[in-house]
Structure formats: C-alpha cells, structure tokens
Amino acid sequence: MSPPAHPPRPRVAFLGPPGTFSEEALLSQADLAAGELVPIRSIPEVIAEVDQARVDLAVVPIENAIEGSVTATLDTLAFEASPALMIQREIVLPIDMHLCAPPGTRLADVTTVVSIPHATAQCRDWLSRKLPGVEVQSANSTAEAALAVAEDAAVRPKGRGGGGKAKGAGTAAAGAGATGRRSGAASPGGGGGARAAISTALAAKLYGLDILAEDIEDHPDNETRFVVIGAGIPARTGHDKTTIVVFQSQDRPGSLLEILGEFAVRAVNLTKLESRPTKRGLGHYCFIMDCEGHIGDELVADVLRNLAAKHTVRFLGSYPAAGSEAGARRRAAGKAWRAASGWVDDLRGKVRPE
C-alpha cells in the first residue's frame, strides 16, 4: 500500500516585497506560513491573484487602530472582486514602526522619509517633533520603502548623509523582484541628505538597514487587522464575525435607521459600521458592516434575509474572529448551543402528532 499523499502546499499571496507587516501576519499562522509565499506589489493586485485563481489565498490589511480602514482593501472587495471571493479569517497584529536607514546614517542626516502613506500617518506626531520639515515620499508598502532606501544607498557615493552600502541590499533586491511585480518603489532622492524608511524590523534585517529609532508610532496600542481572502465560507465556530456591504435601494430619511434596526431587534451586535462612496457620484454611499455571529446562526441569517429583501447586499464572509480568548469562547459557545439545541429537540419531541 502506498503512503497517503500529503495535501499540496497552498500558494499564499501577500503585500510585498518580503518584510511587510502583511508577511508578519501571515507568518503568525502556522498553516499559512507552511505554504508557498508569493509577494505582490499592491493590495488590489494581491486580491486579484486569488480572484483569478493564481494563488489559493491572500493576506491583506483591512483596518488599523490609528488610521482606520484600509480603503484599498475595502473598495477592491466591495466593488471589484468576484462574489465568490470571501474573508476566511482575521488576524490582529501589534504594530511597531521603526525608522530605518543605511549603516552610518545619523538621525540628524535624514531629510527624506519613505513609506506607505498609512504607515507615515501613524507616525505623524513623531515626525513633526523629531524631523520637522522632512520630505515624505510614498511607497506601496513598508518593506518596499526599506528596499528603495537600501537600493539608493547601494548606488550613491559614500559620504556624510549618504550612509554606507546597505548590507545584503543587492541580494535582497534580486529576491524581491523574482515575481516580476516589484515596481513603483519610491525614486532615489537627490542632494546630500539621507533617506530613511518607516518600516519593520524584519525588513531592516532583510535589506541591511540600521534602526535609527524604534517604536515611532504615535500611539502605543497600535494594531492592524488583516484578513485572509479565499473561496467559500468557513464552518461556524461559535466565535465568528460576518462582514457585509449594504447598498440602499432608496436614499430617504430613516433608511439607515431601518437597516440598523434589523440587527437591534434580534440582539445581533454590530462591531463596525462605516460608509463608503459607491463611485456613482457625490452623495451615493454604501454601508460596510461587521457583526458578531455567522451566517450559520439563525439570527444572523434572518438579519441578512430581511436586508436582502429590501436592499442590495454584498456578502463578504462569515469567518472565525481573532482574539486571545477566541478558543475558550468558541468552546463555551459550542457547549451552550448543544445544550440549547437539546432542549429545543426535547420540546419538539413532546408535540402531539396531527
């Protein structure tokens, strides 16, 4: 008898190049970390990879504790991705931002800071205090910013403010470009000032940069929520979250109140509510909602049923919620549900036949 075949390793796309917070979130999940990792240059392209079946799963940021929603993720899921694509789970990652620069660079030498705009915004106060007037350049990710700074140092003449050649920058750059999708990095800066990146400790190590300043985010409790995107709906666990987009059938007084009432009357807790423009002109908005529970729960299913009867609803998924207490809550919910189900079945068994 031949030994059982091992399941194929999943191909998992993430916002690259290597060294991003998306990769750190991915690596925190043992099953994803064991897969074939595919770095992609932008969030819409990451989602397109799984939507077009070139990878099995994708990991993208969706919400930050300081700057709020990642609109590139929300808009791609709500307006561009196919309905078959859904959230499979969420991952919450503590975020520590570092200012990284080539070896030999001093903080006083830095005249330009590069990063993804979401990261730069999370360090706005620190930058205004420590580097007033610094030029801010944009990159597609924190790791792309680190790579751009390392590549710039590798070609600039060594001297004050220029730093030395970043250790391993050439090798790392070659590896990051292997997918053929690493473009759009911030362009090299001119003048005698030094460039630095707001990035991760992992990216600094990968691209041979020194950390000039640690933990520069403006709020110590900074976290980012990531989602894993794939096909299908995960099984109910008892500690779940459901995400939907509601497009109002008619803009009239009280319409949002009616939508919220569907949740309230069934005691289904909303954990997030925000409006997004529908791209159809000023004043046209949809509502993106997260609620506790799973479509397999009868109350949640009833909410969705009533909403879909009156409005256009885009279902983005029911999936396991993150949190250190998740396992205990799932076990407790499962035990409570089995007890309640047994009680109902017992009552039904006492119904007289017609």
Protein Blocks (a to p, Z undefined) as FASTA:
>chain_A
ZZddddddddddddddehiaklmmmmmpmklmmmccdddfbfklmmmmmmnopafbdcdd
fbdfklopafklmmmmmmmmcfkbccfbdcdddddddddddehiafklpmbdcddfklmm
mmmmmmmmmmghiacdddfbfklmmmmmmmmmmmpccdehkapadehklmmmmmmmmnop
aghiacddedjbdcdddddfklmmmnopacfbghkbfbfkbccddddddedjdddehiac
dddddddfbdcehklmmmmmmmmmnopacfbdcdddehiaghiacdddddeddfklmklm
mmmmmmmmmmccddfbdcddedjklmmmmmmmmmmmmmmmmmmmmmmmmpccZZ
